[in-house]
Amino acid sequence: MRIGAVIAAIIAVIAIGFGIYMIDIDQTEEAALPEVSVEGGQMPEFDADVGEIEVDEEEVTVTVPEINVTPPEEDTAENQN
């Protein structure tokens, strides 16, 4: 396993070396941004008919069921073991 990792690292180093030295890119002209002028213009205008929503508050009494939980009685003979 260790030999395989060493070989893979050597191959990676060789590939990176070829990539660096086999490609030669030279910039032949400087870049320049275009000149832009903005004049006038108009924002769009919209008419929208929307529905109405009415929200009312109302106090309501809700009956909640009552739950009674009675645990089973423990047998005193089982507790003495």
C-alpha positions, 0 to 999 in steps of 0.5 A: 500500500505504501509503495503504491502511494509513493508511486502515485506521488511521483507520477503526480509531481512529474505530471505537474512538472510537465504541465508547468514547463510545457505550456508557455503563455505570454500576454501580448496586449493589455485589456481595457474596459469599454466606455459606457454612458447611460442617459435617460431611461424610465422605470416600468409602471404597473397597475395591480388589482388585488383582493382584500383579506380581512382578519378578525379575532374571536375568543373561543372556549375549547373543551379539552379532554381530561386524561387520568393516568393511574400507575399499576400498583407494585407488588410488595413481594416483587420489590423485596427480591 
